[in-house]
Amino acid sequence: MIKKILLILGLNLLGVLLFYSWFHADANSFWPVVDKNVFFTFNHLLGENEAFRYLVAFTNLRFFDVFGFLAMALVFLFHFLKHDKDYRRFMICMGITMLLTAVIAKQVAMTLDFDRPSPTLHFSALGENVLYVSKLTEWPAKDWSKSCFPGDHGMCLIIFCVYMLRYFGLKSFLAGLLITVLFSLPRVMSGAHWVSDIAVGAVTVNLVVLSWILLTPVSDFIIASLMKLLRWKMPSSVQK
């Protein structure tokens, strides 16, 4: 128990230090340089490569988020179909617990809401020649935001990713990690998010929230409470 508490506190400290490295950075520090270089690399490609331009536009249409949900659902379904009725019910309660975790993470994230404009708006305001993929393609693609820190989209993907690690192991975590990268990247490529919105904002929130939920009995307690409320039998494989 002491080791677990120390691990939780260590992860919390890591989150604080990560946030501090971004919040107190000057223009020539690591995160601002990475944010600027990544944005302009992708932004220049929008003007130079038509295939890339339409790929970015397509992956930033609102309905494309459905594909991210389906990818997560497939990983979930893979495990769901492998188990018996009792464990499937356990998984349903685990899914509800994930959603509750996302709500908690969102509330924590609201304390880090700095009304930070997306890179497209930020550099446009500085007089830079910024390309908007929505204007280039005339598609209603997401390519700007008045407040983009921390990245809500990436935060939810990371929650799924870490839940897979907690309950299904390393392979499922790696599948979740791939999904997280693939479905966070489009917003970065369009300029609707900075890299640090996800790598700092979303990660910081989840280091704090997930450590207290998944490394303590909290998630198991919520799942067990839901199982009891629904009068479902706890699977023998997860009974203590």
Phi, psi and omega in degrees: 000318179298318179298321180292319178298318178296322177296316179299313179296323177295318178293322176297316178297319177300318178298317179297316180294321178298314179297318179299321181296334178269315188295325183256020180279142172268180188299335182258009180278175188305302186295314177300322180293314178298313180304312183293314182295318180295316181299309185289333174298310180290323182295322176294322179297329178300325180275338186263333188233111184294319180298316178296320181301313182284332174296313179296318179298315182296316183285354176249010170286148185303320185290343180296335178301335178299325181294324176296317177297318180296322178297316177294320180297325179294318177297316179297316182295326178304315179282324182301317184285343182279346190245170181278181185300316182297318181289327176296321176295321175302317181293324177298316178293327176294320177298319177296321179296323175300317180296319177297322177297319179297322178295317178297315180299322178297319178295319177295319181298330180297336177284346179253017182279107183258009186051044180281119179289152178296162180301327178299314179289320182299309184283333173297319179295335179274359178090009178286152177277091185260135179264132176254121184297331178294325179282325180292323184256344186063029173257148181282060182276148178282111181221016175201159177202138178285335180215107189241003182243130353281166183284107181298318183301309180294327181297316179292322178296320179293322177301314178300314182304313184284328174297323177298321178294316183296319188252342184230356172098185190295317183298318178291325175298316180295323176296318177295324179295319177298316178297318180300314181293312184297324185261358169267329185300320182305320180293327177289317181295327181277345183090012177281340177221150168277157174303318184290343174301325182264308185293335177250301186300301182294320181292318179301311180301315184286330175300322180282306186293309185292329179297320181283337181269318186265338179262003173240176179286006187302308183297317179296322179295317180296316179299313180298322180294320178294319178299316180293319179298321180274359180059042176258147180281133177288131180301142181298332182289343180242002177287143179276000000 
